[in-house]
Amino acid sequence: MENYCNDNVVLNQLIRKEKNARMRLKLLAVLHFQDGKSRYQIASYLKVSRTSVNRWISNYLSNGLNGLKEKKHTGRPSALTVEQKHELAKFIESTNKNTSGEKLKGPEIQRFIISRFGIEYEISNIYKILERMGYN
């Protein structure tokens, strides 16, 4: 019983200090679980899906507090291959060297990617690709 009380004190302290709202929800779910609430009650109280509560509690029971930490989200893979990105970088470098100080603009790079690789990106994604490649 004493260990249970210590866990609740630690969880309450963590909840108060936590800045990330999602992590706070996970910690609250664990706290309510330790208080004897059902996973259905926890989901209803926190206004999240029961599936999420089940996953959080299972992760906590298996791995402790580390089980609640967010995993890195990889996202959708790039439509451009590594080789295509190298070719794009060569195009940017050679074009920038050949112009009189004027840098390529996003729409020009967008047109190059479409004409050379047949891949269409929104202009906002062109700038994200360039940023990931080290251009600003």
Secondary structure, 3 states (H helix, E strand, C coil): CHHHHHHHHHHHHHHHHCCCHHHHHHHHHHHHHHCCCCHHHHHHHHCCCHHHHHHHHHHHHHHHHHHHCCCCCCCCCCCCCHHHHHHHHHHHHHHHHHCCCCCCCHHHHHHHHHHHHCCCCCHHHHHHHHHHCCCC
